[in-house]
């Protein structure tokens, strides 16, 4: 499939408008002082189902034919895409099967099940979620909703970038979580179309920095098997092929930050912005707070991508 265009993002914005929230841009004097910049934080943690994934899920499912929807849909996800697909499918009256890792946060598993998703668990290290998803899709005739390597999903995520431009105007720098690449490349597609010259950066967990390495090598790099970060939402094996094609053209680069910086960002968001962020949702904020990207004197947008965090984990981090 071909990468989406800005026209696809614009069409997605119209298509999903009845189903998603226009999330706010938050400001913090403390954040401006630390970064030396004028910063807005796009609070996608306040999006339906707790993360930006609602945008792509609604756009993809709304774009399926009636016949495809009637058979049901399937997705594989560590949690946020799972919840979004289950919730979007329920909105359209469509059955949904969700392949989730057995170590996914309990809150994400419970939320997905509560939204009507039929959950199939797998071993994140020993098994291939994509292979499981494709096999189930073929066996049961289900339409696959990929988490990031799909032009409709990327276009849906890109609507967050359109909202940033419409609500804040041109930005010099934007920071968004990396992983599979659907969000950061969708946002880059939207923002670079509206304000050429904007520098969009992907942010990844240290130890799962395939985007950093892929942009450096010019080929999609793999992450080694294993879990080396608290950012459960950002542990994809590698970028999607379509996001990588967009990233090579439209991203300024990518950076990786350690888990301790992510924990600090979660505490900062709770204290200064009054929002709850999961680890993966706080990683772009962590990059700003640590100076991983030079923001001084610039207009900056940060994607706070999700807030589906385990309550016990969150309480322990905030109390530290």
Backbone as CSV, one residue per row, in Angstrom:
resi,resn,N_x,N_y,N_z,CA_x,CA_y,CA_z,C_x,C_y,C_z
1,UNK,0.838,-1.202,0.000,0.000,0.000,0.000,0.873,1.251,0.000
2,UNK,0.372,2.301,-0.617,1.098,3.548,-0.710,0.933,4.375,0.570
3,UNK,1.931,5.195,0.913,1.785,6.085,2.077,0.625,7.047,1.876
4,UNK,-0.010,7.476,2.942,-1.102,8.441,2.823,-0.572,9.813,2.428
5,UNK,-1.459,10.646,1.940,-1.138,12.027,1.590,-1.827,12.963,2.571
6,UNK,-1.533,14.249,2.473,-2.214,15.227,3.325,-3.714,15.233,3.028
7,UNK,-4.096,14.940,1.783,-5.522,14.851,1.453,-6.182,13.708,2.220
8,UNK,-5.436,12.627,2.434,-5.966,11.496,3.204,-6.154,11.884,4.673
9,UNK,-5.234,12.671,5.214,-5.354,13.126,6.597,-6.560,14.056,6.735
10,UNK,-6.720,14.944,5.766,-7.867,15.858,5.788,-9.187,15.086,5.693
11,UNK,-9.216,14.060,4.845,-10.422,13.243,4.726,-10.694,12.491,6.028
12,UNK,-9.619,12.024,6.666,-9.769,11.318,7.945,-10.346,12.236,9.000
13,UNK,-9.919,13.497,9.007,-10.428,14.441,10.004,-11.941,14.586,9.900
14,UNK,-12.449,14.643,8.691,-13.899,14.738,8.484,-14.575,13.428,8.881
15,UNK,-13.968,12.317,8.481,-14.579,10.999,8.704,-14.722,10.665,10.175
16,UNK,-13.717,11.010,10.982,-13.732,10.586,12.382,-14.278,11.645,13.335
17,UNK,-14.599,12.815,12.804,-15.062,13.913,13.667,-16.226,13.524,14.581
18,UNK,-17.177,12.720,14.128,-18.285,12.368,15.035,-17.879,11.432,16.169
19,UNK,-16.687,10.838,16.086,-16.342,9.763,17.004,-15.202,10.079,17.981
20,UNK,-14.363,11.060,17.678,-13.204,11.331,18.532,-13.315,12.704,19.185
21,UNK,-12.493,12.909,20.212,-12.452,14.197,20.891,-11.365,15.074,20.289
22,UNK,-11.633,16.359,20.253,-10.593,17.324,19.910,-9.874,17.643,21.221
23,UNK,-8.754,17.037,21.426,-8.074,17.131,22.719,-7.408,18.486,22.904
24,UNK,-7.273,18.939,24.156,-6.748,20.283,24.409,-5.234,20.372,24.278
25,UNK,-4.770,21.602,24.086,-3.348,21.928,24.164,-3.105,22.567,25.526
26,UNK,-2.242,21.951,26.311,-1.971,22.423,27.662,-0.686,23.238,27.696
27,UNK,-0.658,24.255,28.557,0.510,25.108,28.740,1.007,25.014,30.174
28,UNK,2.305,25.246,30.351,2.924,25.241,31.677,4.069,26.227,31.695
29,UNK,3.994,27.203,32.611,5.097,28.148,32.747,6.384,27.429,33.126
30,UNK,6.256,26.399,33.954,7.436,25.639,34.365,8.089,24.951,33.167
31,UNK,7.273,24.405,32.275,7.808,23.729,31.095,8.496,24.715,30.163
32,UNK,7.878,25.873,29.975,8.517,26.911,29.152,9.857,27.329,29.749
33,UNK,9.919,27.470,31.074,11.150,27.903,31.733,12.245,26.853,31.593
34,UNK,11.899,25.599,31.759,12.899,24.528,31.668,13.456,24.410,30.259
35,UNK,12.596,24.527,29.261,13.015,24.328,27.873,13.491,25.599,27.195
36,UNK,13.127,26.758,27.744,13.436,28.016,27.076,12.632,28.205,25.815
37,UNK,11.472,27.572,25.759,10.652,27.575,24.555,9.205,27.917,24.899
38,UNK,8.397,28.097,23.869,6.947,28.241,24.024,6.337,26.903,23.651
39,UNK,5.837,26.198,24.644,5.481,24.785,24.463,3.997,24.558,24.694
40,UNK,3.403,23.740,23.831,2.060,23.212,24.078,2.155,21.696,24.148
41,UNK,1.337,21.124,25.005,1.277,19.673,25.142,-0.100,19.200,24.675
42,UNK,-0.115,18.401,23.628,-1.358,17.854,23.087,-1.755,16.657,23.937
43,UNK,-2.816,16.816,24.731,-3.181,15.829,25.749,-4.043,14.721,25.162
44,UNK,-3.427,13.848,24.388,-4.149,12.710,23.832,-4.481,11.665,24.891
45,UNK,-3.937,11.841,26.081,-4.350,11.000,27.206,-5.823,11.216,27.543
46,UNK,-6.384,12.333,27.086,-7.795,12.645,27.316,-8.681,12.224,26.135
47,UNK,-8.059,11.573,25.150,-8.799,11.071,23.994,-9.689,9.906,24.406
48,UNK,-10.682,9.602,23.610,-11.512,8.419,23.871,-10.633,7.181,23.993
49,UNK,-10.946,6.345,24.924,-10.202,5.120,25.226,-8.789,5.414,25.729
50,UNK,-8.526,6.667,26.074,-7.295,7.015,26.777,-6.045,7.191,25.952
51,UNK,-6.159,7.254,24.623,-4.945,7.407,23.812,-5.304,7.819,22.389
52,UNK,-4.291,8.295,21.676,-4.439,8.758,20.296,-4.936,7.667,19.359
53,UNK,-4.795,6.415,19.751,-5.108,5.298,18.862,-6.556,5.313,18.379
54,UNK,-7.441,5.998,19.103,-8.833,6.076,18.656,-8.930,6.677,17.257
55,UNK,-8.056,7.612,16.947,-8.102,8.286,15.649,-7.908,7.294,14.497
56,UNK,-6.846,6.530,14.572,-6.556,5.578,13.508,-7.552,4.438,13.448
57,UNK,-7.985,3.957,14.622,-8.931,2.846,14.648,-10.264,3.235,14.014
58,UNK,-10.779,4.399,14.372,-12.042,4.837,13.780,-11.899,5.066,12.279
59,UNK,-10.786,5.645,11.850,-10.623,5.912,10.422,-10.544,4.613,9.626
60,UNK,-9.831,3.623,10.161,-9.696,2.363,9.442,-11.022,1.613,9.394
61,UNK,-11.702,1.471,10.535,-12.942,0.698,10.567,-14.042,1.406,9.770
62,UNK,-14.094,2.734,9.846,-15.087,3.479,9.067,-14.852,3.326,7.569
63,UNK,-13.602,3.022,7.181,-13.254,2.917,5.765,-13.484,1.519,5.198
64,UNK,-13.679,0.527,6.072,-13.988,-0.815,5.586,-15.364,-0.823,4.907
65,UNK,-15.560,-1.748,3.998,-16.878,-1.914,3.380,-17.844,-2.532,4.394
66,UNK,-19.120,-2.434,4.109,-20.123,-3.050,4.978,-19.876,-4.554,5.103
67,UNK,-19.476,-5.180,4.017,-19.224,-6.620,4.032,-18.043,-6.958,4.931
68,UNK,-16.987,-6.136,4.872,-15.816,-6.377,5.721,-16.176,-6.208,7.192
69,UNK,-16.922,-5.158,7.494,-17.303,-4.932,8.892,-18.209,-6.041,9.408
70,UNK,-19.065,-6.570,8.559,-19.998,-7.608,8.989,-19.275,-8.864,9.451
71,UNK,-18.097,-9.135,8.876,-17.337,-10.328,9.254,-16.595,-10.140,10.576
72,UNK,-16.398,-8.893,10.983,-15.647,-8.621,12.200,-14.237,-8.178,11.896
73,UNK,-13.561,-7.645,12.923,-12.204,-7.141,12.758,-11.278,-7.800,13.770
74,UNK,-9.987,-7.728,13.478,-8.976,-8.252,14.385,-7.819,-7.260,14.452
75,UNK,-7.191,-7.176,15.623,-6.033,-6.308,15.801,-5.063,-6.990,16.747
76,UNK,-3.784,-6.603,16.656,-2.794,-7.045,17.636,-2.176,-5.805,18.269
77,UNK,-2.039,-5.844,19.597,-1.642,-4.628,20.308,-1.261,-4.953,21.742
78,UNK,-0.366,-4.119,22.305,-0.029,-4.235,23.726,-1.070,-3.563,24.604
79,UNK,-2.004,-2.825,24.003,-3.058,-2.273,24.839,-3.818,-1.085,24.303
80,UNK,-3.151,-0.023,23.873,-3.883,1.173,23.460,-4.613,0.977,22.132
81,UNK,-3.951,0.362,21.170,-4.614,0.053,19.900,-5.712,-0.972,20.139
82,UNK,-5.454,-1.887,21.063,-6.463,-2.903,21.403,-7.748,-2.246,21.880
83,UNK,-7.622,-1.335,22.826,-8.797,-0.661,23.362,-9.492,0.167,22.289
84,UNK,-8.709,0.847,21.476,-9.284,1.700,20.444,-10.062,0.882,19.418
85,UNK,-9.490,-0.235,18.980,-10.171,-1.069,17.990,-11.429,-1.688,18.593
86,UNK,-11.331,-2.175,19.829,-12.509,-2.745,20.480,-13.612,-1.697,20.627
87,UNK,-13.225,-0.487,21.048,-14.209,0.579,21.228,-14.806,1.062,19.923
88,UNK,-13.965,1.226,18.902,-14.466,1.666,17.598,-15.359,0.596,16.987
89,UNK,-14.949,-0.663,17.128,-15.764,-1.751,16.592,-17.131,-1.789,17.266
90,UNK,-17.157,-1.608,18.583,-18.435,-1.604,19.292,-19.317,-0.459,18.809
91,UNK,-18.714,0.705,18.533,-19.478,1.845,18.030,-20.189,1.498,16.721
92,UNK,-19.506,0.726,15.869,-20.080,0.353,14.574,-20.860,-0.964,14.642
93,UNK,-20.975,-1.542,15.838,-21.692,-2.800,15.973,-20.965,-3.970,15.347
94,UNK,-19.620,-3.934,15.439,-18.778,-4.935,14.782,-18.056,-5.773,15.838
95,UNK,-18.029,-7.100,15.708,-17.247,-7.911,16.644,-15.748,-7.697,16.443
96,UNK,-14.981,-7.762,17.531,-13.541,-7.517,17.460,-12.784,-8.580,18.232
97,UNK,-11.733,-9.113,17.618,-10.805,-10.035,18.259,-9.484,-9.284,18.437
98,UNK,-8.916,-9.335,19.642,-7.698,-8.585,19.939,-6.617,-9.531,20.445
99,UNK,-5.470,-9.542,19.770,-4.317,-10.340,20.178,-3.428,-9.455,21.050
100,UNK,-3.271,-9.825,22.326,-2.545,-8.999,23.289,-1.441,-9.810,23.965
101,UNK,-0.312,-9.174,24.314,0.733,-9.891,25.043,0.278,-10.248,26.451
102,UNK,0.727,-11.385,26.936,0.305,-11.849,28.253,0.804,-10.946,29.370
103,UNK,1.839,-10.120,29.087,2.360,-9.208,30.110,1.835,-7.790,29.949
104,UNK,0.796,-7.600,29.136,0.203,-6.264,28.978,-0.340,-5.793,30.323
105,UNK,-0.289,-4.489,30.589,-0.853,-3.984,31.849,-2.296,-4.433,32.041
106,UNK,-2.599,-4.862,33.250,-3.929,-5.391,33.542,-5.031,-4.394,33.187
107,UNK,-4.766,-3.098,33.423,-5.789,-2.091,33.130,-6.141,-2.090,31.645
108,UNK,-5.140,-2.335,30.782,-5.410,-2.335,29.345,-6.174,-3.583,28.918
109,UNK,-5.822,-4.717,29.513,-6.554,-5.952,29.219,-8.004,-5.829,29.684
110,UNK,-8.186,-5.352,30.909,-9.541,-5.216,31.450,-10.376,-4.234,30.638
111,UNK,-9.775,-3.117,30.252,-10.511,-2.122,29.468,-10.912,-2.676,28.099
112,UNK,-9.995,-3.422,27.476,-10.289,-3.997,26.164,-11.445,-4.980,26.255
113,UNK,-11.411,-5.804,27.276,-12.496,-6.775,27.473,-13.816,-6.061,27.764
114,UNK,-13.760,-4.993,28.570,-14.972,-4.247,28.903,-15.582,-3.579,27.676
115,UNK,-14.740,-3.275,26.690,-15.221,-2.658,25.456,-15.744,-3.685,24.459
116,UNK,-15.757,-4.934,24.870,-16.340,-5.974,24.030,-15.357,-6.768,23.213
117,UNK,-14.061,-6.549,23.392,-13.076,-7.279,22.619,-12.905,-8.711,23.101
118,UNK,-12.803,-9.647,22.161,-12.448,-11.029,22.466,-10.919,-11.103,22.488
119,UNK,-10.325,-11.413,23.625,-8.878,-11.322,23.787,-8.207,-12.670,23.585
120,UNK,-7.140,-12.666,22.779,-6.268,-13.822,22.594,-4.884,-13.415,23.078
121,UNK,-4.380,-14.083,24.113,-3.088,-13.727,24.693,-1.952,-14.476,24.008
122,UNK,-0.765,-13.846,23.981,0.431,-14.480,23.416,1.650,-14.068,24.214
123,UNK,2.757,-14.774,24.006,4.030,-14.482,24.665,4.799,-13.470,23.820
124,UNK,5.021,-12.274,24.365,5.652,-11.182,23.620,7.047,-11.556,23.113
125,UNK,7.780,-12.360,23.893,9.161,-12.704,23.555,9.234,-13.905,22.624
126,UNK,8.420,-14.927,22.883,8.557,-16.196,22.168,7.669,-16.307,20.932
127,UNK,6.625,-15.486,20.833,5.680,-15.620,19.731,5.590,-14.342,18.905
128,UNK,5.117,-14.478,17.677,4.999,-13.372,16.726,3.529,-12.938,16.651
129,UNK,3.241,-11.748,17.175,1.844,-11.303,17.219,1.255,-11.111,15.834
130,UNK,2.077,-10.644,14.902,1.565,-10.420,13.548,1.181,-11.738,12.900
131,UNK,2.010,-12.766,13.093,1.705,-14.077,12.523,0.414,-14.635,13.126
132,UNK,0.250,-14.457,14.439,-0.969,-14.925,15.100,-2.188,-14.187,14.547
133,UNK,-2.060,-12.865,14.430,-3.161,-12.065,13.922,-3.548,-12.423,12.497
134,UNK,-2.551,-12.617,11.639,-2.827,-12.960,10.242,-3.483,-14.331,10.130
135,UNK,-3.015,-15.272,10.962,-3.595,-16.614,10.923,-5.053,-16.591,11.365
136,UNK,-5.346,-15.867,12.437,-6.734,-15.769,12.905,-7.611,-15.034,11.896
137,UNK,-7.058,-13.989,11.284,-7.819,-13.244,10.281,-8.206,-14.146,9.117
138,UNK,-7.249,-14.971,8.668,-7.514,-15.869,7.548,-8.511,-16.957,7.932
139,UNK,-8.347,-17.514,9.129,-9.200,-18.619,9.556,-10.640,-18.180,9.794
140,UNK,-10.822,-16.956,10.265,-12.167,-16.514,10.646,-12.737,-15.435,9.721
141,UNK,-11.986,-15.082,8.687,-12.483,-14.096,7.727,-12.578,-12.698,8.278
142,UNK,-11.670,-12.344,9.206,-11.713,-11.045,9.873,-10.887,-10.008,9.113
143,UNK,-11.318,-8.765,9.174,-10.569,-7.662,8.568,-9.521,-7.182,9.569
144,UNK,-8.265,-7.102,9.133,-7.162,-6.751,10.023,-7.015,-5.237,10.150
145,UNK,-6.942,-4.758,11.386,-6.671,-3.351,11.666,-5.269,-3.289,12.256
146,UNK,-4.294,-2.999,11.417,-2.906,-2.965,11.876,-2.681,-1.777,12.812
147,UNK,-1.726,-1.882,13.735,-1.513,-0.793,14.691,-0.835,0.434,14.098
148,UNK,-0.039,0.243,13.025,0.658,1.419,12.471,0.994,1.296,10.993
149,UNK,1.129,0.112,10.449,1.590,-0.038,9.070,0.406,-0.092,8.105
150,UNK,-0.408,0.952,8.139,-1.627,1.025,7.340,-1.896,2.496,7.030
151,UNK,-2.098,2.856,5.764,-2.282,4.274,5.426,-3.492,4.915,6.078
152,UNK,-4.567,4.153,6.283,-5.751,4.713,6.933,-5.483,4.992,8.410
153,UNK,-4.749,4.101,9.054,-4.396,4.303,10.456,-3.466,5.499,10.604
154,UNK,-2.460,5.607,9.758,-1.521,6.728,9.815,-2.249,8.044,9.561
155,UNK,-3.144,8.056,8.576,-3.901,9.272,8.283,-4.753,9.676,9.476
156,UNK,-5.354,8.690,10.136,-6.142,8.996,11.325,-5.297,9.612,12.425
157,UNK,-4.126,9.033,12.666,-3.243,9.606,13.700,-2.793,11.020,13.309
158,UNK,-2.631,11.256,12.022,-2.187,12.567,11.567,-3.156,13.688,11.874
159,UNK,-4.422,13.351,12.152,-5.384,14.407,12.476,-5.003,15.145,13.757
160,UNK,-4.226,14.509,14.638,-3.727,15.227,15.820,-2.815,16.374,15.406
161,UNK,-2.042,16.166,14.341,-1.187,17.226,13.826,-1.977,18.375,13.233
162,UNK,-3.047,18.051,12.515,-3.905,19.113,11.972,-4.491,19.954,13.098
163,UNK,-4.921,19.303,14.176,-5.492,20.051,15.301,-4.459,20.962,15.944
164,UNK,-3.232,20.494,16.059,-2.177,21.340,16.630,-2.033,22.611,15.798
165,UNK,-1.959,22.454,14.487,-1.793,23.625,13.617,-3.002,24.551,13.706
166,UNK,-4.192,23.983,13.707,-5.404,24.798,13.738,-5.567,25.536,15.068
167,UNK,-5.120,24.932,16.162,-5.329,25.524,17.483,-4.151,26.363,17.981
168,UNK,-2.960,26.150,17.416,-1.757,26.829,17.908,-0.990,27.546,16.809
169,UNK,-1.240,27.191,15.567,-0.515,27.797,14.466,0.762,27.040,14.157
170,UNK,1.615,27.615,13.318,2.846,26.933,12.927,3.751,26.679,14.132
171,UNK,4.406,25.539,14.139,5.390,25.222,15.173,6.752,25.023,14.518
172,UNK,7.790,25.232,15.320,9.151,25.003,14.829,9.582,23.558,15.038
173,UNK,9.136,22.975,16.161,9.537,21.615,16.522,8.321,20.875,17.075
174,UNK,8.207,19.601,16.731,7.203,18.725,17.334,7.886,17.443,17.776
175,UNK,7.475,16.938,18.939,8.023,15.701,19.494,6.874,14.721,19.699
176,UNK,7.060,13.486,19.238,6.017,12.468,19.385,6.659,11.112,19.609
177,UNK,5.974,10.212,20.320,6.513,8.870,20.523,6.772,8.154,19.205
178,UNK,7.789,7.277,19.222,8.173,6.555,18.012,7.553,5.175,17.926
179,UNK,8.301,4.142,18.242,7.866,2.742,18.155,7.542,2.383,16.704
180,UNK,6.305,1.930,16.415,5.972,1.529,15.050,5.933,2.664,14.061
181,UNK,5.731,3.879,14.555,5.850,5.054,13.701,4.566,5.644,13.172
182,UNK,3.409,5.078,13.504,2.172,5.598,12.939,1.831,6.993,13.393
183,UNK,2.013,7.277,14.689,1.673,8.600,15.207,2.648,9.663,14.730
184,UNK,3.930,9.439,14.951,4.905,10.494,14.639,4.938,10.802,13.146
185,UNK,4.774,9.787,12.289,4.810,10.076,10.857,3.493,10.677,10.378
186,UNK,2.379,10.291,10.988,1.120,10.938,10.641,1.133,12.407,11.014
187,UNK,1.639,12.704,12.213,1.757,14.101,12.657,2.733,14.857,11.759
188,UNK,3.844,14.211,11.403,4.820,14.859,10.516,4.210,15.164,9.158
189,UNK,3.414,14.233,8.652,2.753,14.450,7.360,1.854,15.679,7.423
190,UNK,1.092,15.800,8.500,0.171,16.927,8.639,0.916,18.242,8.848
191,UNK,1.859,18.255,9.781,2.520,19.510,10.135,3.438,20.019,9.022
192,UNK,4.168,19.134,8.365,5.056,19.599,7.295,4.262,20.089,6.092
193,UNK,3.053,19.574,5.903,2.200,20.070,4.819,1.679,21.461,5.132
194,UNK,1.415,21.724,6.406,0.868,23.010,6.811,1.955,24.054,7.062
195,UNK,3.098,23.626,7.556,4.169,24.554,7.918,5.518,23.975,7.509
196,UNK,5.858,24.045,6.235,7.142,23.511,5.777,8.292,24.084,6.601
197,UNK,9.215,23.234,6.948,10.346,23.671,7.770,10.256,23.222,9.206
198,UNK,9.072,22.753,9.644,8.942,22.251,11.003,9.802,21.002,11.161
199,UNK,10.455,20.873,12.305,11.295,19.715,12.610,10.517,18.773,13.521
200,UNK,10.138,17.625,13.000,9.384,16.637,13.770,10.337,15.515,14.183
201,UNK,10.363,15.220,15.489,11.272,14.218,16.038,10.491,13.063,16.651
202,UNK,10.952,11.857,16.389,10.426,10.695,17.081,11.208,10.463,18.355
203,UNK,10.534,9.955,19.380,11.190,9.693,20.662,10.903,8.252,21.073
204,UNK,11.968,7.531,21.430,11.867,6.115,21.772,12.499,5.827,23.124
205,UNK,12.185,4.668,23.702,12.873,4.271,24.936,14.294,3.791,24.629
206,UNK,15.228,4.141,25.477,16.570,3.584,25.354,16.474,2.066,25.432
207,UNK,17.161,1.389,24.532,17.077,-0.062,24.482,16.096,-0.570,23.452
208,UNK,15.184,0.292,23.009,14.235,-0.034,21.929,14.276,1.101,20.906
209,UNK,15.474,1.414,20.447,15.701,2.608,19.625,15.848,2.284,18.147
210,UNK,14.981,1.415,17.633,15.110,1.014,16.233,14.894,2.173,15.277
211,UNK,14.064,3.158,15.642,13.841,4.304,14.763,15.116,5.130,14.626
212,UNK,15.789,5.348,15.738,17.071,6.061,15.708,18.029,5.349,14.764
213,UNK,18.160,4.039,14.928,19.109,3.265,14.123,18.670,3.147,12.668
214,UNK,17.367,3.051,12.443,16.859,2.920,11.077,17.103,4.183,10.264
215,UNK,16.857,5.343,10.884,17.093,6.602,10.171,18.575,6.803,9.893
216,UNK,19.428,6.271,10.771,20.870,6.399,10.560,21.367,5.466,9.455
217,UNK,20.815,4.256,9.393,21.310,3.256,8.441,20.620,3.315,7.090
218,UNK,19.406,3.855,7.059,18.640,3.879,5.821,17.865,2.610,5.549
219,UNK,17.808,1.713,6.542,17.040,0.472,6.427,16.330,0.222,7.749
220,UNK,15.208,-0.477,7.706,14.482,-0.753,8.946,15.271,-1.720,9.824
221,UNK,15.612,-1.258,11.011,16.388,-2.061,11.949,15.452,-2.729,12.950
222,UNK,15.874,-3.875,13.449,15.082,-4.639,14.419,15.549,-4.346,15.840
223,UNK,14.634,-4.452,16.784,15.008,-4.488,18.192,15.268,-5.938,18.592
224,UNK,16.236,-6.139,19.455,16.501,-7.484,19.955,15.314,-7.950,20.795
225,UNK,15.055,-9.260,20.835,13.953,-9.770,21.653,14.147,-9.406,23.126
226,UNK,13.049,-9.229,23.834,13.125,-8.916,25.255,12.513,-7.567,25.568
227,UNK,12.165,-7.364,26.819,11.563,-6.123,27.298,12.596,-5.373,28.128
228,UNK,12.957,-4.165,27.667,14.008,-3.397,28.342,13.541,-1.997,28.720
229,UNK,12.230,-1.809,28.822,11.713,-0.488,29.147,10.347,-0.616,29.816
230,UNK,10.020,0.394,30.632,8.676,0.449,31.220,7.638,0.946,30.221
231,UNK,8.089,1.405,29.061,7.177,1.966,28.053,6.542,0.836,27.247
232,UNK,5.581,0.136,27.848,5.004,-1.057,27.230,4.361,-0.768,25.884
233,UNK,3.894,0.462,25.668,3.231,0.806,24.407,4.220,1.046,23.269
234,UNK,5.522,1.057,23.578,6.518,1.442,22.573,7.544,0.342,22.332
235,UNK,7.110,-0.905,22.385,8.050,-2.020,22.300,7.902,-2.820,21.011
236,UNK,7.548,-2.173,19.918,7.459,-2.867,18.630,8.815,-3.405,18.212
237,UNK,8.791,-4.500,17.454,10.053,-5.080,16.976,10.804,-4.117,16.061
238,UNK,10.049,-3.398,15.230,10.647,-2.421,14.320,9.548,-1.545,13.744
239,UNK,9.959,-0.478,13.077,9.019,0.420,12.416,8.260,-0.305,11.307
240,UNK,7.068,0.189,11.017,6.347,-0.300,9.859,6.984,0.199,8.570
241,UNK,6.752,-0.522,7.478,7.348,-0.135,6.198,6.814,1.211,5.715
242,UNK,5.502,1.425,5.856,4.924,2.688,5.403,5.396,3.851,6.286
243,UNK,5.336,3.733,7.623,5.892,4.816,8.448,7.355,5.109,8.146
244,UNK,8.150,4.072,7.888,9.568,4.302,7.608,9.754,5.116,6.331
245,UNK,8.947,4.824,5.317,9.044,5.594,4.068,8.729,7.067,4.318
246,UNK,7.713,7.330,5.158,7.371,8.720,5.487,8.460,9.343,6.349
247,UNK,8.972,8.587,7.307,9.981,9.108,8.229,11.236,9.566,7.493
248,UNK,11.649,8.829,6.496,12.877,9.192,5.758,12.730,10.527,5.039
249,UNK,11.489,10.874,4.693,11.250,12.124,3.976,10.899,13.289,4.894
250,UNK,10.228,12.991,6.015,9.589,14.077,6.764,10.053,14.241,8.211
251,UNK,10.813,13.310,8.769,11.284,13.483,10.139,12.640,14.172,10.165
252,UNK,12.826,15.026,11.176,14.135,15.631,11.394,15.096,14.621,11.993
253,UNK,14.555,13.623,12.698,15.379,12.601,13.327,14.617,11.924,14.438
254,UNK,15.346,11.171,15.245,14.759,10.472,16.387,15.787,10.427,17.504
255,UNK,15.305,10.390,18.734,16.171,10.319,19.904,15.607,9.258,20.851
256,UNK,16.474,8.763,21.733,16.053,7.783,22.734,16.325,8.338,24.123
257,UNK,15.410,8.065,25.053,15.575,8.552,26.426,15.398,7.390,27.394
258,UNK,16.067,7.446,28.548,15.995,6.353,29.518,14.702,6.365,30.327
259,UNK,14.433,5.234,30.956,13.208,5.096,31.746,13.147,6.075,32.911
260,UNK,14.286,6.387,33.529,14.263,7.333,34.644,13.749,8.697,34.199
261,UNK,14.108,9.108,32.983,13.609,10.379,32.453,12.109,10.304,32.195
262,UNK,11.627,9.142,31.789,10.195,8.947,31.567,9.438,9.060,32.891
263,UNK,9.982,8.444,33.934,9.340,8.545,35.257,9.281,10.008,35.717
264,UNK,10.370,10.737,35.512,10.380,12.156,35.877,9.310,12.919,35.101
265,UNK,9.147,12.575,33.825,8.150,13.258,32.988,6.734,12.937,33.454
266,UNK,6.502,11.712,33.873,5.182,11.358,34.405,4.869,12.163,35.658
267,UNK,5.868,12.329,36.519,5.676,13.131,37.732,5.449,14.597,37.377
268,UNK,6.197,15.099,36.410,6.051,16.494,35.982,4.650,16.729,35.415
269,UNK,4.183,15.816,34.564,2.862,15.972,33.953,1.758,15.980,35.008
270,UNK,1.905,15.141,36.022,0.910,15.077,37.085,0.927,16.353,37.924
271,UNK,2.130,16.835,38.218,2.269,17.999,39.102,1.964,19.312,38.374
272,UNK,2.468,19.487,37.175,2.389,20.779,36.485,1.245,20.874,35.471
273,UNK,0.893,19.766,34.851,-0.151,19.783,33.828,-1.466,19.188,34.313
274,UNK,-1.402,18.518,35.466,-2.584,17.902,36.074,-3.177,16.808,35.194
275,UNK,-2.307,16.046,34.528,-2.775,14.916,33.732,-2.004,13.657,34.125
276,UNK,-2.664,12.518,33.914,-2.058,11.214,34.153,-1.551,10.668,32.818
277,UNK,-0.255,10.355,32.763,0.331,9.776,31.556,0.900,8.401,31.853
278,UNK,0.717,7.482,30.923,1.417,6.207,31.005,2.862,6.436,30.563
279,UNK,3.760,5.475,30.795,5.161,5.703,30.418,5.354,6.079,28.952
280,UNK,4.775,5.294,28.043,4.928,5.633,26.623,4.321,6.972,26.278
281,UNK,3.268,7.351,26.983,2.628,8.636,26.725,3.437,9.822,27.181
282,UNK,4.402,9.583,28.083,5.212,10.667,28.648,6.567,10.807,27.983
283,UNK,6.892,9.925,27.024,8.262,9.880,26.541,8.663,11.124,25.738
284,UNK,7.738,11.708,24.986,8.083,12.921,24.239,8.309,14.086,25.197
285,UNK,7.513,14.155,26.253,7.730,15.164,27.293,9.081,14.954,27.957
286,UNK,9.470,13.702,28.175,10.770,13.397,28.764,11.907,13.927,27.894
287,UNK,11.762,13.801,26.577,12.794,14.305,25.667,12.937,15.816,25.785
288,UNK,11.802,16.501,25.955,11.849,17.959,26.113,12.494,18.354,27.434
289,UNK,12.119,17.680,28.507,12.631,18.039,29.835,14.124,17.757,29.978
290,UNK,14.625,16.755,29.276,16.046,16.401,29.377,16.919,17.130,28.368
291,UNK,16.307,17.870,27.462,17.094,18.569,26.456,17.627,17.670,25.359
292,UNK,16.969,16.530,25.150,17.406,15.607,24.109,17.324,16.247,22.722
293,UNK,16.412,17.198,22.566,16.301,18.008,21.348,16.362,19.465,21.781
294,UNK,17.145,20.270,21.071,17.286,21.687,21.418,15.996,22.435,21.063
295,UNK,15.357,22.990,22.071,14.087,23.684,21.867,14.163,25.178,22.145
296,UNK,15.290,25.668,22.558,15.404,27.061,23.014,14.929,28.049,21.955
297,UNK,14.025,28.939,22.390,13.545,30.008,21.527,12.548,29.574,20.477
298,UNK,12.077,28.341,20.548,11.206,27.805,19.501,9.765,27.618,19.987
299,UNK,8.868,27.542,19.022,7.481,27.150,19.290,7.417,25.632,19.135
300,UNK,6.937,24.972,20.192,7.087,23.520,20.283,5.747,22.859,20.595
301,UNK,5.491,21.731,19.953,4.333,20.893,20.278,4.822,19.523,20.723
302,UNK,4.283,19.060,21.846,4.635,17.752,22.385,3.377,16.887,22.402
303,UNK,3.479,15.664,21.900,2.357,14.732,21.928,2.433,13.900,23.204
304,UNK,1.488,14.121,24.105,1.313,13.264,25.282,0.307,12.209,24.863
305,UNK,0.792,11.047,24.450,-0.001,10.172,23.595,-1.005,9.273,24.296
306,UNK,-0.841,9.019,25.620,-1.785,8.124,26.262,-1.692,8.150,27.773
307,UNK,-2.782,7.729,28.417,-2.832,7.742,29.872,-3.309,6.444,30.486
308,UNK,-3.186,5.334,29.757,-3.672,4.048,30.254,-2.572,3.343,31.054
309,UNK,-2.376,3.816,32.267,-1.301,3.284,33.106,-1.892,2.459,34.244
310,UNK,-1.179,1.407,34.607,-1.591,0.603,35.749,-1.587,1.466,37.010
311,UNK,-2.664,1.502,37.780,-2.738,2.384,38.945,-1.629,2.138,39.970
312,UNK,-1.277,0.875,40.182,-0.221,0.569,41.151,1.118,1.109,40.674
313,UNK,1.406,0.894,39.392,2.649,1.414,38.820,2.690,2.940,38.899
314,UNK,1.579,3.574,38.547,1.541,5.033,38.558,1.737,5.577,39.966
315,UNK,1.065,4.972,40.928,1.188,5.450,42.311,2.627,5.323,42.807
316,UNK,3.288,4.227,42.439,4.673,4.025,42.869,5.596,5.066,42.237
317,UNK,5.370,5.376,40.972,6.214,6.365,40.297,5.987,7.769,40.882
318,UNK,4.754,8.129,41.071,4.444,9.462,41.592,4.967,9.646,43.010
319,UNK,4.929,8.570,43.790,5.354,8.667,45.194,6.850,8.667,45.356
320,UNK,7.596,8.275,44.337,9.059,8.155,44.449,9.723,9.513,44.625
